[in-house]
Amino acid sequence: MGCFHAYLILKIRNKMKKTLLGFLLSSFIIIGFASCQKDSVVGADPSKVTINVSSPDVSHIFHNGETINIVSDVSYISTLVGYDLYITNRTTGDTLYHQGQDENKDQFTITQSWGDTCTVPTHLQLTILAKINKYGAAATKLFYLEAQP
């Protein structure tokens, strides 16, 4: 009876160790995931992003070969992941220029240039997308430009 009793006690101890180990491991995993979630969609407020464009002048008509200088100050109440900048043909939807950059700052200045390659009159759209977090929350500012050959 003594050997059987000792066997049961060892069996119960091993089971308890495995259960405790599983519980501790699960706890560490949950805590690890929770601590990594600094950014979240909850709380991201695109209306708090400020995008001030000082160039280009939207009333200017651009010509083939002319350089379009894009200068924009971007700020937010918290850290922004970065930005994407697009120049698209409004008629066809084709992207003529795309540039993006990771910033990880609460304010930064975008300074980019694009050489107008349009050989026919083209309605252009300049889109500045300020990325609030890696989950897709963003603020967008659109400008309409005109290009002539």
C-alpha positions as CSV (number, residue, x, y, z in Angstrom):
1,M,0.0,0.0,0.0
2,G,2.9,2.4,0.8
3,C,4.4,2.1,-2.8
4,F,1.0,2.7,-4.4
5,H,0.4,5.7,-2.1
6,A,3.9,7.2,-3.0
7,Y,3.2,6.5,-6.7
8,L,-0.1,8.5,-6.5
9,I,1.6,11.4,-4.7
10,L,4.3,11.6,-7.4
11,K,1.6,11.4,-10.2
12,I,-0.4,14.2,-8.5
13,R,2.8,16.4,-8.1
14,N,3.8,15.9,-11.7
15,K,0.3,16.8,-12.9
16,M,0.3,19.9,-10.7
17,K,3.8,21.0,-12.0
18,K,2.5,20.6,-15.6
19,T,-0.6,22.6,-14.8
20,L,1.3,25.3,-13.0
21,L,3.9,25.5,-15.8
22,G,1.2,25.8,-18.5
23,F,-0.6,28.5,-16.5
24,L,2.7,30.5,-16.1
25,L,3.6,30.1,-19.7
26,S,0.1,31.2,-20.8
27,S,0.3,34.2,-18.5
28,F,3.7,35.3,-19.9
29,I,2.5,35.0,-23.5
30,I,-0.6,37.1,-22.7
31,I,1.4,39.7,-20.9
32,G,3.9,39.8,-23.7
33,F,1.3,40.3,-26.4
34,A,-0.5,43.0,-24.3
35,S,2.7,44.9,-23.7
36,C,3.6,44.9,-27.5
37,Q,0.3,46.5,-28.4
38,K,1.3,50.2,-28.0
39,D,-0.5,51.3,-31.1
40,S,-4.2,50.5,-31.5
41,V,-7.0,51.6,-33.8
42,V,-8.8,52.6,-30.6
43,G,-7.9,56.2,-29.9
44,A,-6.5,57.0,-33.4
45,D,-8.1,60.2,-34.4
46,P,-7.4,61.3,-38.0
47,S,-9.1,64.7,-37.4
48,K,-6.2,65.6,-35.1
49,V,-3.6,65.2,-37.9
50,T,-2.5,68.5,-39.4
51,I,-1.2,68.5,-43.0
52,N,-0.1,72.0,-44.2
53,V,1.1,72.0,-47.8
54,S,3.3,75.0,-48.7
55,S,4.2,73.7,-52.2
56,P,3.0,73.1,-54.9
57,D,0.8,76.1,-55.7
58,V,-2.4,74.4,-56.8
59,S,-3.3,77.3,-59.2
60,H,-0.1,76.8,-61.1
61,I,-0.3,74.8,-64.4
62,F,2.6,72.4,-64.7
63,H,4.3,71.6,-68.0
64,N,6.1,68.5,-69.3
65,G,9.6,68.4,-67.8
66,E,8.8,70.9,-65.1
67,T,9.6,69.8,-61.5
68,I,6.8,69.7,-59.0
69,N,8.2,70.4,-55.6
70,I,6.1,69.0,-52.7
71,V,6.7,70.5,-49.3
72,S,4.3,69.7,-46.4
73,D,4.4,69.9,-42.6
74,V,2.6,67.1,-40.9
75,S,1.9,66.8,-37.2
76,Y,-0.2,64.8,-34.7
77,I,-1.0,64.6,-31.0
78,S,1.1,61.4,-30.8
79,T,3.6,59.6,-32.9
80,L,2.9,59.1,-36.6
81,V,4.2,56.0,-38.3
82,G,5.0,57.8,-41.6
83,Y,3.5,58.9,-44.9
84,D,2.7,58.0,-48.4
85,L,2.6,60.5,-51.2
86,Y,0.9,59.9,-54.5
87,I,0.4,61.8,-57.8
88,T,-2.2,60.2,-59.9
89,N,-4.0,60.8,-63.2
90,R,-7.5,61.7,-62.1
91,T,-9.0,60.5,-65.5
92,T,-7.3,57.1,-65.7
93,G,-6.5,56.4,-62.0
94,D,-2.9,55.6,-62.9
95,T,-0.3,56.4,-60.3
96,L,2.4,58.6,-61.8
97,Y,4.5,59.0,-58.7
98,H,4.6,57.3,-55.2
99,Q,6.9,58.0,-52.4
100,G,6.6,56.8,-48.8
101,Q,8.7,57.0,-45.7
102,D,8.6,55.8,-42.1
103,E,9.0,58.6,-39.7
104,N,7.9,57.6,-36.2
105,K,7.7,61.2,-35.0
106,D,4.8,63.4,-33.9
107,Q,5.8,66.1,-36.5
108,F,7.9,66.0,-39.7
109,T,8.3,67.8,-43.0
110,I,7.8,66.0,-46.4
111,T,10.1,67.3,-49.1
112,Q,9.8,65.5,-52.4
113,S,10.0,66.3,-56.1
114,W,8.5,64.9,-59.2
115,G,9.3,65.7,-62.8
116,D,6.1,66.2,-64.8
117,T,6.1,63.5,-67.6
118,C,2.7,64.3,-69.0
119,T,2.7,64.7,-72.7
120,V,-1.1,65.5,-73.0
121,P,-3.3,67.8,-70.9
122,T,-3.8,65.8,-67.6
123,H,-5.8,66.3,-64.5
124,L,-3.6,65.3,-61.6
125,Q,-4.4,64.5,-57.9
126,L,-1.8,64.9,-55.2
127,T,-2.6,62.7,-52.2
128,I,-0.8,63.0,-48.9
129,L,-1.6,60.1,-46.5
130,A,-0.3,60.5,-43.0
131,K,-0.2,57.1,-41.3
132,I,-1.3,57.2,-37.7
133,N,-0.6,53.6,-36.9
134,K,0.4,50.3,-38.5
135,Y,-3.3,49.1,-38.5
136,G,-4.4,51.4,-41.3
137,A,-5.6,54.5,-39.4
138,A,-4.6,57.5,-41.5
139,A,-5.5,61.1,-42.4
140,T,-5.6,62.1,-46.1
141,K,-5.2,65.5,-47.8
142,L,-6.0,65.8,-51.5
143,F,-5.0,68.5,-54.0
144,Y,-5.9,68.9,-57.6
145,L,-3.3,70.0,-60.1
146,E,-3.2,70.5,-63.9
147,A,-0.5,69.5,-66.3
148,Q,-0.2,70.7,-69.9
149,P,2.4,69.5,-72.5
